Amino acid sequence: MNQHTQDIVKGHKMGYDDILQLDSACVWHPYSAMGKDQPIFAVESAIGVRLRLADGRQLIDGMSSWWCAIHGYNHPVMNEAIKVQLEQMSHVMFGGLTHQPAVMLAEKLVSLTPQALNSVFFSDSGSVSVEVAMKMAIQYWHDKGQPGKQHFLTIRSGYHGDTFGAMSVCDPVTGMHSLFSAVLTPQYFVDAPACRFGESCTDSDLAQMKTCLEQNNQHIAAVILEPVVQGAGGMRFYSAEYLKQIRQLCTEHNVLLILDEIATGFGRTGRLFACEHANIVPDIMCLGKALTGGYMTLAATLTTAEISSTISSGSPGLFMHGPTFMANPLACSAALASIDLLLSTPWQEKIRQIEKILHDNLAVCRQMEGVADVRVLGAIGVVELDRAVDMHTIQYEFVAQGVWVRPFGKLIYLMPPYVIEETDLHTLTAAVVNIVKNLSP
Ligand SMILES: *Cc1c(COP(=O)(O)O)cnc(C)c1O
């Protein structure tokens, strides 16, 4: 390396306050106001389940960086996979070119997901994989001679991403539909089922869905749902039997079923994919988040031979989508390594242990004032309060306890990396219990 290259690579190290100052001057964060005083912490590095802040403080990660970092941070196997790929190529366009990481990953996803899913479309984020799923459904019906089927049916409290198509099927209230009403496609919404995970579901849980499908199926391309766990729309866990019934209703009414497994995929709920709880096969499945173990941004939309061949033999005979960074080789290599790493460990046993500790340790919150519900499924633990938390105070309180937990609305929740050790998990749950106990009324 010559001197100039060395200078570029080495850069220079900023102090903690300088980072925050520059951040507040010119950086926008997710779902936040620009330039306002808000709790923000500068991370310098991360290893295992620990985030190391730029001032030396360490936090135990209870969020897996939004469901992604299932193996924790700086994992040697993951690092090595990316280094090896980096020496080959970091990226090439996917139009007219292909490569080993992409074909190997596609084959792996096809082999792990329900048997009927065998065509893989890669994209670069979860939201885009949902857009792709919606376009596939519309193009499919177009090519089946039913071009009127251009709308979607979903349940309230859902979350499918922030782009316009995805946003149109998010919960209308939390998705701020009125704000975007002039550009947002109106879709069909029914209430989320009241039947909880582990319970059976009744006719009344299904009534609205049934009626809507009977009356509007000629306009509906697909039902889109997060299977079993509704994530960012409310952290609700609903009955697997409901999902089973929805599969049947979709088939009866000639409507496709899109399952958004972006948050639930790769073990989080205790099964590799949440649809396995109901033993059903969707027509289209979206994957993202933990797909690369949180290392790179990558998503995938999988579908059946029936749908891919209908689109490919219809008019225009092409699927109309193609991201610039489609099937990025670094991301595909990270995904391959992450999946192999997951499957080479007794992950189901690990999730069961996490589930038991979350269940045992968070239960005391049920008795506390201001707590509406406590629920645990797989490596997800939720304490729902009866009112929204004050982010400004609670975020500093969690950091003061040495943990990284980021509540939203009324929800304080944990979804730690699967590699977390028992003592660290106890520290996480103790922090939640402590803070819930001391919530100001
Ligand atoms: C996070 C998420 C998305 C959006 O993924 P991005 O990568 O943030 O675009 C979509 N659906 C579900 C269920 C999610 O949890």
The ligand as an SDF file (V2000), in Angstrom:
LIG
                    3D

 15 15  0  0  0  0  0  0  0  0999 V2000
  -38.5700   -5.8380    9.0570 C   0  0  0  0  0  0  0  0  0  0  0  0
  -39.7140   -6.4130    8.3210 C   0  0  0  0  0  0  0  0  0  0  0  0
  -39.9780   -6.0500    6.9840 C   0  0  0  0  0  0  0  0  0  0  0  0
  -39.1640   -5.0170    6.2450 C   0  0  0  0  0  0  0  0  0  0  0  0
  -37.8520   -5.3760    6.0760 O   0  0  0  0  0  0  0  0  0  0  0  0
  -36.7350   -4.2340    5.7540 P   0  0  0  0  0  0  0  0  0  0  0  0
  -35.4990   -5.0180    5.5440 O   0  0  0  0  0  0  0  0  0  0  0  0
  -36.7070   -3.3300    6.9490 O   0  0  0  0  0  0  0  0  0  0  0  0
  -37.2040   -3.5310    4.5280 O   0  0  0  0  0  0  0  0  0  0  0  0
  -41.0390   -6.6590    6.3600 C   0  0  0  0  0  0  0  0  0  0  0  0
  -41.8130   -7.5590    6.9990 N   0  0  0  0  0  0  0  0  0  0  0  0
  -41.5810   -7.9310    8.2640 C   0  0  0  0  0  0  0  0  0  0  0  0
  -42.4560   -8.9550    8.9160 C   0  0  0  0  0  0  0  0  0  0  0  0
  -40.5380   -7.3540    8.9780 C   0  0  0  0  0  0  0  0  0  0  0  0
  -40.3400   -7.6900   10.2570 O   0  0  0  0  0  0  0  0  0  0  0  0
  1  2  1  0
  2  3  1  0
  2 14  2  0
  3  4  1  0
  3 10  2  0
  4  5  1  0
  5  6  1  0
  6  7  2  0
  6  8  1  0
  6  9  1  0
 10 11  1  0
 11 12  2  0
 12 13  1  0
 12 14  1  0
 14 15  1  0
M  END
$$$$
